[in-house]
Amino acid sequence: MKSLKLELKDLRIIDIPEFKDSRGALSVIENDVLPFKMKRVFYLYDVPKGSFRGRHAHIEHLTFMVAINGSFEVDLTDKKGKQIKIKLDKPNKGLFVPNMIWHELNNFSDGAVCLVIASDIHDENDYIVDFDSFKNFK
């Protein structure tokens, strides 16, 4: 497996095309919006207060997260130990998370829904779930 040495500077907030009129708003995510071809879509919801999701890094997979309802925070750490916290709370803005970035989602508001689009199908071997292993991964 190859792994890129990406850093927090490689994160991006991406505007999702939005169309509004008197009937409301519609946002569309197609492959030209993302910096990768999507192969998997899933969503998180009914996350209990004080709980977290994530707490892992991907060796190769890329992800894109959107708060399609409510809000949540994403704590991110790169291999150099740099950290940043990003709050997602708009359904027309998403966060691109490159591979080899440790991420934890927390502080979910009531009714929050997190849509995640991934560059590949689920592969348990692509996950690093221990932070010390992540820091020492070659």
For each residue, the residues with C-beta under 8 A, 3 or more apart:
1: 59 60
2: 60
3: 59 60 99 100 137
4: 98 99 100
5: 79 100
6: 10 78 98 99 100 101
7: 10 78 79 80 82 101
8: 11 76 77 78 82 83 84 101
9:
10: 6 7 98 101
11: 8 76 84 86 95 96 97 98 101
12: 35 95 96
13: 86 93 94 95 96
14: 33 34 35 64 93 94 95 96
15: 18 92 93
16: 27 28 29 33 66 91 92 93 94
17: 27 28 33 92
18: 15 25 26 27 92
19: 25 26 27 28
20: 24 25 26
21: 24
22:
23:
24: 20 21
25: 18 19 20 91 92
26: 18 19 20
27: 16 17 18 19 91 92
28: 16 17 19 33
29: 16 33 34 38 64 66 94 117
30: 33
31: 34 37 38
32:
33: 14 16 17 28 29 30
34: 14 29 31 37 38 64 96 117
35: 12 14 62 96
36: 62 64 119
37: 31 34 119
38: 29 31 34 41 64 117 118 119
39: 118 119 120 121
40: 117 118 119 120 121 122
41: 38 115 116 117 118
42: 115 116 118
43: 68 113 114 115 116
44: 47 53 105 108 113 114 116
45: 112 113 114
46:
47: 44 51 53 72 105 108 112 114
48: 51
49: 108
50:
51: 47 48 106 108
52: 55 104 105 106
53: 44 47 104 105 106 114
54: 74 103 104 105
55: 52 102 103 104 129 131
56: 102 103 127 128 129
57: 99 100 101 102 103 127 128 134 137
58: 61 62 63 99 100 126 127 128
59: 1 3 99 100 125 126 127 128 137
60: 1 2 3 99 119 120 126
61: 58 99 118 119 120 123 126
62: 35 36 58 96 97 98 99 118 119
63: 58 96 97 103 116 117 118 119
64: 14 29 34 36 38 94 95 96 97 116 117 118
65: 74 88 94 95 97 105 114 115 116 117
66: 16 29 88 91 93 94 95 114 115 117
67: 70 71 72 88 89 90 91 112 113 114 115
68: 43 91 113 114 115
69: 91 111 112 113
70: 67 89 108 109 110 111 112 113
71: 67 87 88 89 107 108 109 112
72: 47 67 87 88 105 106 107 108 109 112 114
73: 85 86 87 88 105 106 107
74: 54 65 85 86 87 88 95 97 103 104 105
75: 83 84 85 103 104 106
76: 8 11 83 84 85 86 97 101 102 103
77: 8 81 82 83 101 102 103
78: 6 7 8 81 82 100 101 102
79: 5 7 100 134 135 137
80: 7
81: 77 78 135
82: 7 8 77 78
83: 8 75 76 77
84: 8 11 75 76
85: 73 74 75 76
86: 11 13 73 74 76 95
87: 71 72 73 74 107
88: 65 66 67 71 72 73 74 93 94 95 114
89: 67 70 71 109
90: 67 93
91: 16 25 27 66 67 68 69
92: 15 16 17 18 25 27
93: 13 14 15 16 66 88 90
94: 13 14 16 29 64 65 66 88 115
95: 11 12 13 14 64 65 66 74 86 88
96: 11 12 13 14 34 35 62 63 64
97: 11 62 63 64 65 74 76 101 103
98: 4 6 10 11 62 101
99: 3 4 6 57 58 59 60 61 62
100: 3 4 5 6 57 58 59 78 79 137
101: 6 7 8 10 11 57 76 77 78 97 98
102: 55 56 57 76 77 78 128 131 134
103: 54 55 56 57 63 74 75 76 77 97
104: 52 53 54 55 74 75
105: 44 47 52 53 54 65 72 73 74 108 114
106: 51 52 53 72 73 75
107: 71 72 73 87
108: 44 47 49 51 70 71 72 105 112 114
109: 70 71 72 89 112
110: 70
111: 69 70
112: 45 47 67 69 70 71 72 108 109
113: 43 44 45 67 68 69 70
114: 43 44 45 47 53 65 66 67 68 72 88 105 108
115: 41 42 43 65 66 67 68 94
116: 41 42 43 44 63 64 65
117: 29 34 38 40 41 63 64 65 66
118: 38 39 40 41 42 61 62 63 64 121 122
119: 36 37 38 39 40 60 61 62 63
120: 39 40 60 61 123 126
121: 39 40 118
122: 40 118
123: 61 120 126 127
124: 127
125: 59
126: 58 59 60 61 120 123
127: 56 57 58 59 123 124
128: 56 57 58 59 102 133 134 137
129: 55 56 133
130: 133 134
131: 55 102 134 135
132: 135 136
133: 128 129 130 136 137
134: 57 79 102 128 130 131 137
135: 79 81 131 132
136: 132 133
137: 3 57 59 79 100 128 133 134
138:
